[in-house]
Amino acid sequence: MGQYTAVSGIKVLDRAVAIMAAVAPRPLSLTELCEATDLPRATTHRLASALETHRILARNVDGRWTTGPALASLGAGGQDQLIDAAIPIMSTLVDTTGESVQLYQLNGTSRSCIASQEPPSGLQNTVPVGSQLPLTSGSAAKIFLAHGSPQLRETLLIDAAFSPEEVAIARERGWSESVAERELGLASVSAPVFSSAGAFVAVLSVSGPAERLRPHPGQKWSSQLVAAARRLSESL
């Protein structure tokens, strides 16, 4: 079975592990993945999609399969490594914008705040670490659906406060914004964070009172936010 030859006798498990082993060195297209594993195209796509649902695999910005955040969280410090890298970058972003900054990761069909920093004074948007927020509203939700699995989009877009077109725009330009979408009086702008292998791992957000960020939070802080998210991606 391609370059991975261990056999347990459980065919579907052997095939899934072969797929994971194939993408570990570098991202692969579906065709390349089929060649590396000697598996039929339909079988490869079905198993890779299932592994993506469980966040064991992910697809990078050009659609190639790579290791997903679930695997990353099992080694090399996982979430702690991400948070340690994010804290100084988030602090700088708070100083630059004067607004609150959050870091979110996917948790099933919701998003979990894994790090949060607030400005020292003034009206702010506080999101406690550990908060579980929906993926049907807010700028961060658009980023999660833009870079998440097709199954996640199909499941959640039906009830989302935004359209598929907005999700597509968020993926194309590399950031998204919202005003009073998740909560009245709140606005935000969000950008994706990727691993060194190109896997989507988190969302970095700047949020604050809508009266300060309207009408377009992205016009105020998207360039600074995207630069910060890029620095974080490069540090992973």
N, C-alpha and C positions, 0 to 999 in steps of 0.2 A: 504494500500500500504506500506508494510513493517512497519518500526517504524515511518515513517513520514506520518501523517494522514490528514493534512490540504488538503481541496479540493476546488479549485476555479471554477470548472466546465469546465475548459479548459484542456483537458486530456493531451496533449503533454507538456504543461507547468507544470502541476502537476507532471508528470513523471520526467521531467528534474530536477525540484527542489528536488524531492525525491532522485535522484541520487546524486545531489550536497550535500544534507544533509547526505547521507550515507557515503560519503568519507571524510567528514569534520573531524571526530575524528581520523581517521587513514587511510592509503592507503589500498585499497581493490583490489583483483584480480577480473576478470570478473565474475567468479563463485560466489565469495563472494558478489559482487555487486548485482547479480541476487537474491541471497538469502535475502539480506538486503532490497531489494525493492519489492520483489515478482513479478518482471517483467520478461517476456520471454527473453531468452538469445539474440536473434536477435534484439529485441527492445532495450535492455540495451546497446548492443554494438553500435547500430546505434546512439542512443542519446548521449552516452558517447563520441563517435567519433566526433559528431557534436559540443559538448561542448568543446572538445579538440581543434577543429579548431578555435574556438573563444577564446582559452586560458583560459576558465573558469575551465576546467579540464586539467590535465597533467598526464603523466606516468613517474614514477620514474625509477631508474636504473634497477629494477627487473621486470618492466612491469606493476606494480600495478597502479591503478588509484588513483589520489590524487587531491587536489585543485590546480588550476593553477595560473599563475602570474597575470591574469586579476583580479581575486578575491583578490589576495594579494595587488594589487595596490589600491583597494578601501578602505582598512582599515589599521590601525596600521602604518600610515605614508607612506605606499606604497613605491614608488620610492625614496622618500626622506630618508626613513629609510635605504634602500639599499645603497644609495650614502654616507650617513653619516658613515655607517659601513665600506664602501670601501675605503674612502679617506686615513686614516692612513695606511692601508694595501698597497694601491697603492703607497704611498710615500716611504714606506720601499722598495718596489719592484723596484722603480726608483733608489733609492740609491744603491741597490744590483747589478742591471744590468747595470746601466748607460744608459738605453734606455727608450723610451716612453712607457707609460702604458695607456690602455684604458679599459673602461667598457661598454659593449654593451647590449641592450635589443632588443628583437624581436619587429618589427613594421610592421605587415602585412607580406609582402614578402621581406622585407628589414631589415637591422639592424640599430639601432639608437645609436649613441654614447651619453651616459648619464653622463659620467665622463671621464676626461682625465688629465694626468699629464706628464710633460716633464722634462728631465734633465736640469740643470741650464745652461749648455753650450755644445758646440759641435754640430755636424750634427745630426739631429733628425727627427722623423716622427711626424708631428703635425696633429692631427685629432680634429678639433673643436667640442666642445659639441653641440649636435643637428644635427651633420652630419648624413645623411642617406646613407648607403653603401649597395651594393648588397649582396645577399646570394648565388651568383654563382661563387665567387672567394674569395680567402684569407683563412687563417687558421680559423678565427672566423666563417666564413660561414660554414665550415665543421662541426664545433661544433654545430651550430644551426640546421643543417640538421641531425646530428647524434642523437640529443636529442629532435628534434621537432616532429611534427606529421607526420604520413605516407603520408598524403595529401601534406604536404609541400615538402617532399622529391620527391614525384612523379611529382609535378609541376615544381620544379626547377632543378632537376638533369639532365633533358634533355639538358639544356643550360649551365650547370656548366663546369668550367674549370678543375674539378676534377671528379674522377670516384666514383661509388657506393662503390667500394672496399676501397677507401681512407676514405670515410665516416664511414664505418664499422670499420676500423682500429682506427680512431679517437675515436669512442665510446668505443672500447675495451681497449685502453691504457690510456684514460682519458685526452688526449691532441692532438693537431694537429699543423702542421707547414706548411708554404708556403714560397717560394722564387720567387720573381718577378711574382707572379700569378695574383694579382689584379692590381699592378702598377710596372712598370719597376724600378729596383733599390731598391725595398722595400721588406723586409722579416719580418715574424712574427711567433709567437707561441701563441696558445690560449688554454684555459681550461674552463670547465663549472663551474657554480656556482649554488648551489641548496638551496632551502629553508629548514627549519627544518623538514618539512614534506616529503622531498625528491623530491619536484617539481623543475624542471629546470627553473631558473629565469633569468640568465644572462651569459655573456661570459667575462672573463678577458683575456686581451691580452698584450703581450710585443712585440713591433715592433721597427724597426730601419733600417738603411741602409743595403742592402743585402751584401755589401762588409764586414761588421762587423759580420753578422750573418750566412753567408753561410759557408759550404754547407748545414748544418743541424741546424737550429735555436733551435730545440728541444734538441740537444745534449748539447747546451750551457746553456739553461735556463728552460727547461721543469720541472725539479725537484723543482726549486725555485718557478716557476709559479704555479704548482699544489699545492704546500704547501700553497701558498698565497690564492689560490682559496678555498682551504679547510678551512683555517682560516676564510675567509669571509662567507662561508656557515655555519660554526659553530656559527658565531656571529648573524645570522639572526633569 
